[in-house]
């Protein structure tokens, strides 16, 4: 089961999405990430339970320059072949 993340705080304009793609590749996680027009970053991460938990831990702090104030998590019935950067929605 994949997890949908809504990451709030100062998470746009700090390289969050690109850093998340790199971290997902390092952990072997699939899914996607995109900016939201409301200033949040949204992502879906899928992989082994340990890899998904590691990705969640990373998302709670993000890259240097980010200030994460909250990560909202829900389960979604999706799976993916790779981790992709999606356009803003």
TORPA-4810 file (N, C-alpha, C, O; in nm, 3 decimals):
<nodes>
NODE_1_0.085_-0.119_0.000_0.000_0.000_0.000_0.089_0.124_0.000_0.178_0.138_0.083_X
NODE_2_0.062_0.211_-0.092_0.140_0.334_-0.104_0.087_0.438_-0.005_-0.024_0.426_0.047_X
NODE_3_0.168_0.539_0.021_0.131_0.648_0.111_0.129_0.779_0.033_0.222_0.810_-0.042_X
NODE_4_0.021_0.856_0.053_0.013_0.991_-0.004_0.056_1.088_0.105_0.006_1.083_0.217_X
NODE_5_0.149_1.177_0.070_0.201_1.275_0.164_0.162_1.415_0.118_0.173_1.446_0.000_X
NODE_6_0.117_1.497_0.209_0.101_1.640_0.185_0.196_1.706_0.284_0.178_1.696_0.405_X
NODE_7_0.296_1.774_0.229_0.404_1.830_0.310_0.385_1.981_0.314_0.383_2.047_0.210_X
NODE_8_0.373_2.035_0.435_0.343_2.176_0.454_0.461_2.248_0.517_0.545_2.187_0.583_X
NODE_9_0.466_2.379_0.496_0.573_2.462_0.550_0.641_2.537_0.437_0.581_2.562_0.332_X
NODE_10_0.768_2.571_0.459_0.845_2.634_0.351_0.910_2.521_0.272_1.023_2.481_0.299_X
NODE_11_0.834_2.471_0.173_0.877_2.353_0.100_0.884_2.375_-0.052_0.920_2.284_-0.126_X
NODE_12_0.850_2.494_-0.096_0.866_2.527_-0.238_0.977_2.630_-0.252_0.995_2.717_-0.167_X
NODE_13_1.053_2.619_-0.362_1.162_2.712_-0.386_1.289_2.675_-0.311_1.382_2.756_-0.304_X
NODE_14_1.294_2.554_-0.255_1.412_2.511_-0.179_1.469_2.379_-0.234_1.554_2.317_-0.171_X
NODE_15_1.423_2.337_-0.351_1.470_2.213_-0.411_1.410_2.088_-0.350_1.467_1.979_-0.363_X
NODE_16_1.296_2.101_-0.285_1.236_1.988_-0.216_1.206_1.873_-0.311_1.243_1.758_-0.285_X
NODE_17_1.139_1.903_-0.423_1.099_1.796_-0.516_1.220_1.724_-0.573_1.222_1.601_-0.578_X
NODE_18_1.320_1.799_-0.616_1.438_1.737_-0.676_1.514_1.652_-0.574_1.564_1.545_-0.606_X
NODE_19_1.522_1.702_-0.451_1.587_1.626_-0.345_1.508_1.501_-0.312_1.566_1.396_-0.281_X
NODE_20_1.376_1.511_-0.319_1.292_1.395_-0.290_1.310_1.287_-0.397_1.313_1.168_-0.366_X
NODE_21_1.322_1.328_-0.522_1.348_1.232_-0.630_1.479_1.158_-0.602_1.485_1.035_-0.614_X
NODE_22_1.584_1.230_-0.565_1.713_1.168_-0.535_1.701_1.072_-0.417_1.755_0.962_-0.422_X
NODE_23_1.632_1.113_-0.312_1.617_1.028_-0.193_1.536_0.903_-0.227_1.568_0.794_-0.181_X
NODE_24_1.431_0.919_-0.307_1.349_0.804_-0.347_1.433_0.704_-0.427_1.423_0.583_-0.407_X
NODE_25_1.515_0.755_-0.517_1.601_0.666_-0.595_1.701_0.594_-0.504_1.726_0.475_-0.522_X
NODE_26_1.757_0.665_-0.408_1.852_0.606_-0.315_1.787_0.493_-0.233_1.850_0.391_-0.207_X
NODE_27_1.661_0.515_-0.194_1.590_0.418_-0.110_1.517_0.310_-0.190_1.468_0.213_-0.132_X
NODE_28_1.509_0.325_-0.322_1.437_0.229_-0.404_1.287_0.242_-0.395_1.214_0.143_-0.409_X
NODE_29_1.240_0.365_-0.372_1.097_0.393_-0.359_1.044_0.440_-0.494_1.114_0.512_-0.566_X
NODE_30_0.921_0.401_-0.528_0.857_0.450_-0.650_0.744_0.545_-0.612_0.707_0.555_-0.496_X
NODE_31_0.690_0.616_-0.713_0.580_0.710_-0.689_0.601_0.838_-0.766_0.651_0.836_-0.878_X
NODE_32_0.562_0.949_-0.705_0.574_1.080_-0.771_0.573_1.191_-0.668_0.536_1.170_-0.552_X
NODE_33_0.614_1.310_-0.713_0.611_1.430_-0.628_0.577_1.550_-0.715_0.616_1.556_-0.831_X
NODE_34_0.504_1.646_-0.659_0.470_1.770_-0.731_0.443_1.882_-0.632_0.411_1.857_-0.516_X
NODE_35_0.457_2.004_-0.679_0.414_2.121_-0.603_0.264_2.136_-0.617_0.206_2.098_-0.719_X
NODE_36_0.203_2.191_-0.514_0.062_2.227_-0.520_0.052_2.379_-0.524_0.138_2.448_-0.469_X
NODE_37_-0.050_2.431_-0.587_-0.065_2.577_-0.598_-0.083_2.644_-0.461_-0.061_2.764_-0.448_X
NODE_38_-0.124_2.567_-0.360_-0.144_2.624_-0.226_-0.014_2.635_-0.146_-0.017_2.674_-0.029_X
NODE_39_0.100_2.600_-0.206_0.229_2.612_-0.139_0.280_2.482_-0.079_0.393_2.477_-0.030_X
NODE_40_0.199_2.378_-0.081_0.239_2.248_-0.028_0.314_2.168_-0.134_0.314_2.204_-0.252_X
NODE_41_0.377_2.061_-0.092_0.432_1.960_-0.182_0.351_1.833_-0.157_0.327_1.795_-0.042_X
NODE_42_0.308_1.769_-0.264_0.231_1.645_-0.255_0.314_1.533_-0.317_0.380_1.554_-0.419_X
NODE_43_0.311_1.416_-0.257_0.385_1.302_-0.309_0.312_1.173_-0.278_0.235_1.166_-0.182_X
NODE_44_0.336_1.072_-0.359_0.294_0.936_-0.329_0.421_0.853_-0.331_0.498_0.857_-0.427_X
NODE_45_0.443_0.776_-0.225_0.561_0.691_-0.215_0.517_0.546_-0.196_0.424_0.518_-0.120_X
NODE_46_0.584_0.455_-0.265_0.551_0.315_-0.260_0.680_0.234_-0.257_0.775_0.267_-0.327_X
NODE_47_0.684_0.131_-0.178_0.802_0.046_-0.168_0.789_-0.046_-0.048_0.679_-0.067_0.004_X
NODE_48_0.900_-0.100_-0.005_0.898_-0.186_0.113_0.858_-0.101_0.233_0.880_0.020_0.233_X
NODE_49_0.801_-0.162_0.336_0.765_-0.084_0.455_0.882_-0.004_0.512_0.864_0.111_0.552_X
NODE_50_1.001_-0.062_0.518_1.117_0.010_0.571_1.154_0.129_0.484_1.187_0.236_0.535_X
NODE_51_1.150_0.110_0.351_1.185_0.220_0.260_1.082_0.332_0.268_1.119_0.449_0.267_X
NODE_52_0.955_0.297_0.277_0.850_0.400_0.287_0.865_0.476_0.419_0.852_0.599_0.421_X
NODE_53_0.892_0.406_0.528_0.914_0.474_0.656_1.035_0.566_0.652_1.032_0.675_0.708_X
NODE_54_1.142_0.523_0.585_1.260_0.607_0.570_1.228_0.731_0.488_1.277_0.840_0.516_X
NODE_55_1.144_0.715_0.386_1.104_0.829_0.303_1.018_0.926_0.384_1.032_1.047_0.371_X
NODE_56_0.930_0.872_0.468_0.848_0.958_0.555_0.936_1.036_0.652_0.914_1.154_0.675_X
NODE_57_1.035_0.970_0.708_1.126_1.038_0.801_1.201_1.149_0.728_1.219_1.258_0.783_X
NODE_58_1.245_1.121_0.606_1.315_1.224_0.528_1.222_1.343_0.502_1.262_1.458_0.515_X
NODE_59_1.096_1.314_0.464_1.000_1.420_0.429_0.971_1.512_0.547_0.934_1.628_0.526_X
NODE_60_0.985_1.463_0.668_0.957_1.546_0.786_1.061_1.656_0.806_1.036_1.751_0.880_X
NODE_61_1.176_1.644_0.742_1.276_1.751_0.751_1.309_1.808_0.614_1.331_1.929_0.602_X
NODE_62_1.313_1.724_0.510_1.340_1.771_0.375_1.484_1.813_0.356_1.569_1.785_0.441_X
NODE_63_1.512_1.881_0.245_1.648_1.925_0.215_1.684_2.050_0.295_1.600_2.113_0.359_X
NODE_64_1.810_2.084_0.289_1.856_2.209_0.352_1.776_2.326_0.295_1.754_2.333_0.174_X
NODE_65_1.734_2.414_0.378_1.655_2.530_0.336_1.506_2.511_0.356_1.432_2.609_0.363_X
NODE_66_1.460_2.387_0.365_1.318_2.361_0.388_1.287_2.375_0.537_1.372_2.350_0.623_X
NODE_67_1.164_2.414_0.565_1.113_2.417_0.702_0.977_2.348_0.702_0.874_2.412_0.679_X
NODE_68_0.979_2.220_0.728_0.855_2.141_0.726_0.781_2.162_0.858_0.837_2.144_0.966_X
NODE_69_0.653_2.200_0.847_0.571_2.219_0.967_0.476_2.103_0.991_0.433_2.082_1.104_X
NODE_70_0.442_2.028_0.885_0.351_1.915_0.901_0.362_1.824_0.780_0.386_1.870_0.668_X
NODE_71_0.344_1.695_0.803_0.333_1.597_0.695_0.206_1.517_0.722_0.196_1.444_0.820_X
NODE_72_0.109_1.532_0.633_-0.016_1.458_0.643_-0.002_1.332_0.559_0.043_1.338_0.445_X
NODE_73_-0.039_1.217_0.616_-0.017_1.088_0.551_-0.148_1.012_0.542_-0.225_1.006_0.638_X
NODE_74_-0.174_0.954_0.425_-0.288_0.865_0.407_-0.244_0.750_0.316_-0.150_0.764_0.238_X
NODE_75_-0.314_0.638_0.326_-0.284_0.523_0.241_-0.363_0.532_0.112_-0.478_0.576_0.111_X
NODE_76_-0.300_0.490_0.002_-0.366_0.488_-0.128_-0.335_0.355_-0.196_-0.225_0.302_-0.179_X
NODE_77_-0.429_0.300_-0.272_-0.409_0.170_-0.337_-0.344_0.185_-0.475_-0.405_0.153_-0.577_X
NODE_78_-0.221_0.234_-0.477_-0.152_0.256_-0.604_-0.014_0.193_-0.597_0.039_0.170_-0.489_X
NODE_79_0.043_0.164_-0.715_0.184_0.128_-0.721_0.242_0.179_-0.852_0.169_0.206_-0.947_X
NODE_80_0.373_0.192_-0.857_0.441_0.261_-0.966_0.566_0.185_-1.008_0.616_0.101_-0.934_X
NODE_81_0.615_0.217_-1.126_0.736_0.154_-1.178_0.862_0.232_-1.143_0.970_0.174_-1.134_X
NODE_82_0.849_0.364_-1.123_0.965_0.450_-1.092_0.915_0.570_-1.012_0.795_0.585_-0.989_X
NODE_83_1.008_0.656_-0.970_0.971_0.779_-0.899_0.982_0.895_-0.998_1.086_0.912_-1.061_X
NODE_84_0.874_0.974_-1.012_0.867_1.079_-1.112_0.839_1.215_-1.050_0.779_1.226_-0.944_X
NODE_85_0.884_1.317_-1.121_0.854_1.456_-1.089_0.735_1.496_-1.175_0.744_1.496_-1.298_X
NODE_86_0.623_1.530_-1.112_0.501_1.566_-1.184_0.486_1.718_-1.186_0.541_1.786_-1.099_X
NODE_87_0.412_1.772_-1.284_0.391_1.918_-1.290_0.303_1.967_-1.176_0.227_1.890_-1.116_X
NODE_88_0.315_2.094_-1.146_0.234_2.158_-1.041_0.088_2.143_-1.072_0.047_2.151_-1.188_X
NODE_89_0.010_2.120_-0.969_-0.137_2.115_-0.985_-0.202_2.199_-0.880_-0.325_2.208_-0.876_X
</nodes>
